Amino acid sequence: MTLPIGFVPKNALSSIVTCALLTWATGLFSVNALAQTNAAVKAGDAVTLNFQAAEIDAVARTFASITGRNVVVDPRVKGTVTLVTDKPVSRAVAMAQFVAALRLQGFTLVESGGLYKVVPEAEAKLQTSAVTVDGTDGQGVPAGNQIATQIFKLNHEVANNLVPVLRPLISPNNTINANPGNNSLVITDYADNLRRLGRIIAAMDVANATDVEVISLKHAIAADLAPLVLRLLGSGATAAPAGQADTSFKTTLLAEPRSNALIVRAANAAQLVLVRSLIAKLDQPDAATSNGAGGNIHVVYLKNADATKLASTLRAALSGTPAVAAAPAAGTPAAGPATTTGGQIQADAATNALIITAPEPQFRQLRAVIDKLDARRAQVFVESLIAEVSMDKAAEFGIQWQGALGNAGDGVIGLLGSNFGTGGKNIINLATGAATGAATPARGLNIGAAQQTNGVYVLGFLARFLEDSGSGNVLSTPNLLTLDNEEAKIVIGQNVPFVTGQFTSTGSTAGTVNPFQTIERKDVGLTLKVKPQISENGTVKLAIYQEVSSVLASTVNAANGPTTNKRTIESNVLVDDGNIVVLGGLLQDEYSGNAEKVPGLADVPLFGNLFKSEARTRKKTNLMVFLRPVVVRDAKESDRLSLDRYDLMRSGLRDNQPVPSSLVPINDSPLLPAPPPAQSAPVPLVKP
């Protein structure tokens, strides 16, 4: 005879009385009522449940005795529960039925650190400690109606795409979240529902893309057909959100020129069938030839190469290929040299296209070569730096004397003195000029003394001191951007006239003679010519010609024409991409000294300075030329380089605005606008 366990009468007995109703069951388990109320039922024992409208906290204490585990009931858990079994069940089944009954009441049982807690269902996701990380097969999830968290890692489908599909299948109090970083789903729900969701996810997380398939073409050109088919298919896939890996599949179509085939990987089987049908319809010969009405004449439009140059290259390649002639039959005399009937290639400069007359097999070979040669060419940005520092110093010192020996009326009068230099530096020239009123001393400090002779003042002493210094710092930075293997040139300077011949009238009266001059104009300033060649390992070979010239200021109005100073460098160098190389330089130091003195007297220490004149000059010139090539391989690098120089120029204009003035109403100079954002309409270079 088996007595009901946990029977609670309608007047709601206390938990002690409820536990006291545990009695002996035949062959099941034995519990001494009251004496062994708190003793746990053994794992192999079975129990019969009979709770009628019992308080949840009382039933929880009963199950604590059955399981031997501590059970804590949240104060917010209120209400009664009815739990009845017709026959004895195991402890695990009894506990599962208790959790199921709690679930119907909006509560649940969670396990954390060996402790059972009865909490509201909405709080279970924060209390549970059961977390499993596995695939999408639902294995490893706790049994029963317990709340658990499982991480589903997806291999093919996008996690965000499955969230709206699975959300209605999860209880409102539980959560589902997508992690775009590793494309996974984090779901918290009841264990039995997690296993069901795992089977759903496994069925949806499958690869839809087909295997790679190679489709050989018989008539069409693979390079021409691939973009056409892709345009007809369109793009059904959407771009992945920012920060999320794009795991969706798109139809990929590539041309393989060597075998004239198309390589296809479709998003699904239906897309693959569509691709096959399009290729089959387009890979058809014309009624006459595969080129339609064009026959063996083909037109190839070039994207990067120059049609005229490429036509010459292809013609040379064809002319160097001997034709293969069939061997003559036995006994037949040998024919002359075999001649080739290769296709003719012409260039149309207006459309930058090639017109090729060739049979289909030969045209395919030529097309493969054209595709390789018609590639985007790299560019080279060449930065050069010309730095020149010069310093000039000059110093002059001299003392001159002049005096007469004798008295007025003497038949012979002696002269004693010294004179050095010419022009305004010479004491005699200055004395003569003073008599006529045209005395012009030279530069520097001039100290003189004059004495009166017969009522006339005559310059008798002249001391002159001069120190001159000058310095200059010239910095030029010419820059050039040019294509690989293309010469570029930049000239910054003036076009100066040079007289090369002249004719004037010689007094002939035979007729009117018009005098004339022949003039040749030459560029004077800075000239840079460069031709880069990019090697496979990234180094740049540069053929450089650089010239710095200037007109000597003192010869601008010379009768024979101006004199120019010229510095030229012509060289071939090899530089790594982005490195700086020095092309050449000039380190010049000049010294000159000139002394005029009276022999004997000028050599006397200290006193001798009164009888001599000295002039010394020193000139130093340091000139260095540096160069830095930068390889620009694509449009992105070209835009970055251009915007960098654009910002540099714009900041210079912005920082050099005129000082505001109320008298002159023009207080701003032209300013470049801000760089336009990518893919926007062009803006004017000068701000209105």
Secondary structure, DSSP 8 states (H G I E B T S, - for coil): ----EEEE-TT---HHHHHHT----TTS----TTTTTT----TT-EE-EEEEEEEHHHHHHHHHHHHTS-EEE-TT---EEEEE-SS-EEHHHHHHHHHHHHHHTTEEEEEETTEEEEEEHHHHHHH---EEEE-SS-TT--STT-EEEEEEE-SSS-HHHHHHHHGGGS-TTSEEEEETTTTEEEEEEEHHHHHHHHHHHHHHS-------EEEE-SSS-HHHHHHHHHHHH--------TTS-------EEEEETTTTEEEEE-SSHHHHHHHHHHHHHHS---SS-TTGGGTTEEEEE-SSS-HHHHHHHHHHHHHTS--------TT----S-------EEEEETTTTEEEEE--HHHHHHHHHHHHHHSS---EEEEEEEEEEEEEEEEEEEEEEEEEEES-TT-S--EEEEE--SSGGG-HHHHHHHHHHT-----SSEEEEEEEEETTEEEEEEEEEEEEEEEEEEEEE--EEEEETT--EEEEEEEEEEEEEEEE---S--SS----EEEEEEEEEEEEEEEEEEE-TTSEEEEEEEEEEEEE-GGGTT-TT---EEEEEEEEEEEEETT--EEEEEEEEEEEEEEEEE-TTGGGSTTGGGGGEEEEEEEEEEEEEEEEEEEEE-SHHHHHHHHHHHHHHHHHHHHHT-----SSSS------------TT-----SS--
